[in-house]
Amino acid sequence: MASDDERARTRPSGDGGVEANTRRIEASVVTDFSDRMSYGGYLDLDTLLAAQRPISRPEHHDELLFIIQHQTTELWLKLVLHELETACEFLRADDLAPALKCIARVKHIQKTLTEQWSVLATLTPSEYAQFRGVLGNASGFQSYQYRAVEFVLGNKNATMMQVFASDPAASAIVRRALEAPSLYDEFLRLLARAGYDIPADVLERDVTLAWTYRPELVAVFARIYADPDHNWAAYETCEELVDLEDNFQLWRFRHLKTVERIIGSKTGTGGSSGAPFLRRALELTFFPELYAVRTEIPG
């Protein structure tokens, strides 16, 4: 049977309407924000929601989608960079558990970023062509946060710094990532401190250079994988790093396919070859030895 309260909420109102399907505000709910912190104030929504400024004239309906897609990507990249840099700090302190927590969070963000491409893929070639010209030379290639993330993961390229020369703040962020040991560098140093046989020249390498395949590390990882129970911390971290790379490659692939779907083989707004340029990025790798070791595992 309905309670008195339920009957009261479905009783016809004085103006002939029905007070059904409504939820009364509880008396304890705060409604006066004249001198209190509000949700919008905490998140600075006035600034955030005013940051979408389409420049097509007349304003094209789909330009807002294009802007929001890339702005939300940049917000997630800010958090990815925050988590990866913190993970590096934990690894330097031999504090593996919280480092893995940071990496786990990044993996969830990566899945969100990859799924996000499906939203942009609703933009048809005809629709995009109507406002693409207003972008000028603006391109995702110029994302300093994306470049910093790649650098933290080991795909370093000092020549990329010239892209950010006109933006001192962006340049400082990318340079910090360029000159710091990568996540992989920090993991290998942790392994060395834990007694694993990491070659000295690996530990002392120039960290501003891109990581290149080191076959002698495969033997180290083969011993770890041969006995996971006795090497669990190292073994688990190896697999977490492989997850990171797999997710990154999936993101790159979805990026490529979305670009092909919308502009085909046209050149990029930033001057790149477009899809062919993105396709070559799929050949880049962060942790090659962690894939090579799989061939060495018996069975």
Buried (B, 14 or more C-beta within 10 A) or exposed (E): EEEEEEEEBEEEEEEEEEEEEEEEEEEEEEEEEEEEEEEEEEEEEEEEEEEEEBEBEEEBEBBEBBBBBBEBBEEBBEEBBEBBBBBBBBBBEEEBEBBBBBBBBBBEBBEEBBEBBEEBBEBEEEBBEBBBEEBEEEBBBBBBBBBBBBBBBBBBBBEBBEBBEEEEEBBEBBBEBBEBBBBBBBBBBBBBEEEBEBBEEBBEBEBBEBBEEBEEBBEBBBBBBBEEEEBEBBBBBBEBBBBBBEBBBBBBBBBBBBBBBBBEEBEBBBEBEBBEBBBEBEEBBBBBBBBBBEEEEEE
